[in-house]
Amino acid sequence: MRARAAMLRGTVPLASRPISPSDSDFLFALYASTREGELSAWGWTPAQAEVFLRMQWQARGRDWSARYPTAEDRVVLVDGQPAGRLLVARGEKEWRLVDIALLPTRRGGGLGARLLRELLEAAGEARVCVRLHVLRDSPARKLYSRLGFQEESGAPPTPEDSPYVAMEWTPASHAG
């Protein structure tokens, strides 16, 4: 794992490109991969799970399009092949990390950290904070904390039973 992580930190050709309509199948498969653990516990048939996932995926897409109409939506490429998605809404005073997702084969090797460090470096140069919501029990929450995200102090409190936590990274707290 360490060799894979070291390789991803600098030598693997990492790029991105804008999402296009032809990416629909990839994006759905990527989304479905992020829900595998949750759905496996429900005991649904593959057909039932796919109907549910498509409904959820389409609703989420409509919601994001309405809330973040100018967001930059990109396919992350490793060695020229789709490996993930990065969706960022860049405003004048803050950037919202709407979604970051990687294929299961690309998780845990440093690629997500690399993408986030690049985003935070750009946010620092732009002197804007980066905000996000993450599932309370998501492994990504630890990564965000390691990279300097903190639970938002000025955000309205979320109920203890809310599945999400609001987090924020500020360039002032990371100036060096």
Secondary structure, DSSP 8 states (H G I E B T S, - for coil): -HHHHHHHHHTS-EEEEE--GGGHHHHHHHHHHHTHHHHHTTT--HHHHHHHHHHHHHHHHHHHHHH-TT-EEEEEEETTEEEEEEEEEE-SSEEEEEEEEE-GGGTTSSHHHHHHHHHHHHHHHHT-EEEEEEETT-THHHHHHHTT-EE-SSS----TT-SEEEEEE-SGGG--
